[in-house]
Amino acid sequence: MRVKAALEAYRRHPAVVYAEPDWIVERQTTPNDPSFGELWGLNNTGQSGGVPDADIDAVEAWNITTGSSDVVVAVIDTGVDYNHQDLSANMYRSARDCVINGIDDDGNGQIDDCFGIDTLNNDSNPLDDNDHGSHVAGTIGAVGNNGVGVVGVNWTVRLMACKFLNASGSGPTSDAIDCLEYV
């Protein structure tokens, strides 16, 4: 049976609320070419040839607020390096499940999910093996004003890691949906 025919059959079944293919998705690729940063038409940071101040006005926003630790953002990607010096202080922690004891201490159906989950490997270790998710997490919330590395938009956000993409940057949409259900 072809995918289209199978979908039509599932969609007609009275017990099925919604059906779609379990597509394989891949992260977008940024080239590693040394002059990519000069291509303001592709990635405008206000550099030479670009439009000055073509940015999100983060500095102006930080004059109003640098963020809040009351905000939790789920990074649904290749995982997050929760030990990274610019991310670790801002990682979400499920306090009751940070004791690694093989027990679901917080009763959410996941065992020892201190920093989040890995739906790709069906475990509770969302450590990044690609660096893309960590880069995304850093853009969102690398610790600010600490004299280390970079700064995120929210300096004190809590970052929850949910890994669904493999080391090559691909994974099924069903694993992404599992991440959304976890959140």
N, C-alpha and C positions, 0 to 999 in steps of 0.2 A: 504494500500500500504506500502510495506517495504521501509526502508531508501534507499537501493541500487536502487530499481526500481524508487523511486521518484527522486533521483539524476539523473539517466539516462534520465528521462522524462524532467526535468528542463534543463539539458545540451543540449538536442535536440531542445529546444524551441529557436526560432530565436531572441527573445528579451533578452535572458539570456546570459551574457558574461562569467560568472563563477559561479559555484555552488559547495558547499561542505557542509557537515553536520555541525550543530552548536554544536560542541562538548563541553562538560563540562570539564574544565581543573582544576587541583589542583596544588598548590605550592608544592615544594619538602619539605619534612619534615626533620628537624634536630632533633636528639634525645635529650632528656633532661637528659640523664644519666650522673652522676657526673664525670665519668672517660672518657667521650667521647673525651675530649681535649688531652688525652694521646694516642689516636689511630692514630698515625702518618700515618699509612697505609691508613686510610680513609680521614684524614684531616691533611695534612703535613704543619705544621707551623714552622718546624725546631726544635721542642721540643725534649725531650729525646727519643732517638731511631730513630729520623727523620734525614733527611739530612740538615745539617746547611746551612742557606741562601737559602733554597728552598722557595723563595718568589718572589714577583714581583719587588724587588729592589726599593721600594717607596722612601726610604731615599736618595738613589743615584739620583733618578729622581727629588726629591725636591731640590737638590743642583742646578739643572738646572732651574726648574720652579715649583711653587706650584699651578699652574693652572690659570684660567682666568674667570672673571665674564662675559665675552663675550660668554661663552659656556652655552647653555641650554640643560639639559638632562631631558627627560620625564621618570618618574618612573611609569611604567604601572604595577600595582600590587594591593595590598590591601588598597591603599591610602598612605598618608604621614602625620605624626603628624607635621603640619606646625607651631605649637606653641612650639615645642621641643627646648630646649635651645641650642642644637648643630646643629639644622637645620633651625630655623626660619630666621636667617640672610641671608641664602643662598637660600631661597625660591623664585622661579619665581613669579612675581606679574604682573597681567594684570592691570596696573595702572588705566585705565579708568573704570574697572569693580570692583575695590576694594571698591567702595562706594555701600553699600548694599541698593539698592533702587528698586529692582524688574524690572529693565530695562536693556536691552542688550546694555550697553553704548559703547562697542567697535565694535558692529555690526558683531560678529562672530557666532551668532546663539545661544549663551549660556548666560543666565542671571546671573549676579553677579559672574562670574567665576574668582575670584581674584587669587586663587592658582592653578586652574585647574578644572577638572570635575570628577563626579562620574557617569559613564555610567551604573553601576549596579542599582542604585536607581534613575537614570535620574534626577540628580540635580547637583548643582555646589559646593557641599561640599565634597571634596575628603579626609576627615579626616580618618585616619587609625583606624580601630577597631580590628586589628589583630597583629600589630607591625611588620609584615614581611616587608611591604613596607617601613616603617620607617627605619628598619635595612638596607634594600637595599639602601635607600637614604643616610644613614649615611656612608655606605661603599663608595659610589660614591662621596659624598660631604659634610660630616660633617665639620663644620667650623674648620679650622686648627689654631694651635698655639694660642688658646684662654684660655688655662688652664682649659677647661671644657671637661669632658667625653672623647670622642674618636676623631679621625681625619679621614677625607675622603681622597680619592686619589686626588681630586681637592679641594683645600681649599676654593675657592671662586666661584665655579660653581653656576649656577641658576638651582634649582630643580623644575620641573613642575610635579605636582601630577595628576595622572589619575587613578582613582580607578575603577577596573572591577571585583575584587575578593571580596567575602563576608568575614564575620568574621571567617568562617571556612577555608578560603583559596581556595574557588572554584568559578568559574564563567564561563559563556559561551564565546566562541571565538568571537561571534558577538559583545560582549561588548568590547573585546580587540581591535577588528577592529575599533569600534567607537572611541576608544582612539587614535588609529593611525591616523584616519581621523581628529580628533581634533587638533593633533599636526601639 
